[in-house]
Amino acid sequence: MLVVRVELWPGGFESGKRQIALMRIYNDGTGDDERGNYIVQQLSYGDDPVTGKLPLSEGVVKDHNRACSVWELVRKALNAKWAAPLGLASNIAKE
């Protein structure tokens, strides 16, 4: 599983950092050694650390070439999560 965290560092100082977004990308187990299929979950931490960890929404990345950079998978996960609801792409991000 990959976890992508977005932190805000006020004024550029790590001492004041706080997490403002979290995305989880995990293998759904249906791929092979060369291609993978992934479920993407947008998570957020609100004031309540318990309910804030529930998935807010999900997307899917299908047929990802495992030889590609991890950043390519993150790009596809972002596309699967946000482009589809805006009508810019299907909810299944493919290469």
ZIURSUL-V122433 format. One line per field, one symbol per residue. phi: phi as a letter, one per 40 degrees, with the letter a starting at -180 (. if undefined). psi: psi as a letter, one per 30 degrees, with the letter a starting at -180 (. if undefined). burial: + if it has 24 or more other ideal C-beta (glycine too) atoms within 12 Angstrom, else -. A space follows every 50 residues. Layout:
# ZIURSUL-V122433
phi=???
psi=???
burial=???
This chain:
# ZIURSUL-V122433
phi=.bbbbbbbbdggbccbcacbaabbbbccgbcbcbbbbbbbbcbabccbcc ccccdcababbbgccccccdccccdccccccbccccgcaccbcbc
psi=kkkjkkkkjkggkffgkkkflkkkjkkfggaaffklkkkkkklkjafjfe fffkkelllkkkhkjffllefeeeeeeeeeeeeeffgfllfjkl.
burial=-+-+-----------------+++++---------++++++++------- -------+++++-+--------+++++++++--+------+++--
